[in-house]
Amino acid sequence: MVQQKGSPSRDRGDDAGRPVGRIMRRPRRLFLGVLLLAVLIVASAVVSHRFGAASTTSYATSPASGQGATPTAVPSGGPGTFVTARATGEKVGQGPNPLRYMVQIEKGIDISAEQTAKEIAGILADPRGWTANGYSAFQLVSSGPYDLKVRIATPGTTDTLCWEGIHEDTEGEYDCEVLGGLVVNLKRWIDGSPTFDGPIHDYRALIINHEMGHFLGHQHQTCPGPGRPAPVMMQQIKGLHGCVANAWPYDRGGHYLSGPPAA
Ligand SMILES: [Zn+2]
């Protein structure tokens, strides 16, 4: 069993804050995509070396995840190569130019890429999600031009990608946002967080909304006051500080659930 860690005092990345305003032109993104691919190939070699005899730990999957009660294995590492979900969706949100995203699952992970893509698409389409800002829009694609990838990776590969991408040590525990997309630690995706007392789907919404928030240029925030909803940009896994766990950037009335900027 992999030991759950509590809330560390030192700042580290379930996600490192990213600079604001990283909106780039598409050709540059494509170029960076190629660059990322090169990094992935190298990372894959490293991971294969490090995790040649990867151990696996089983976690009980909540029935709320839609994948039944069959335990899903969480290998400590994987090949660093990914399968793209063959799933597409309509544009959601009012902005004219949707961020086109692909969902990829690291090879060897025993979850359905298509189901996962649909779950992520549902999170991004939710009226409490980032589209409530009135200008963000998203579209799930499986081929052709894209703006970012949402990758679900083993803890070992997550660490490799996050270190390569933003020099954050995710310590086998956390997620991150890198240039070109989001890296979601399979352990968090399957097991949730000790500070989040709710259905696993809601915690997945927090992961996607938080990391996508970084991609959109949002920085970390803190708890606005006891009993208030924790901002989605708060690092809730490191402690709620009196706030109530919350997975959504907006409430049902369309109000932004924010907090003071983190120091
Ligand atoms: Zn973050």
Boltz pocket constraint, residues with backbone or C-beta under 6 A from the ligand:
constraints:
  - pocket:
      binder: B
      contacts: [[A, 14], [A, 15], [A, 16], [A, 17], [A, 210], [A, 214], [A, 220], [A, 233], [A, 235]]
      max_distance: 6.0
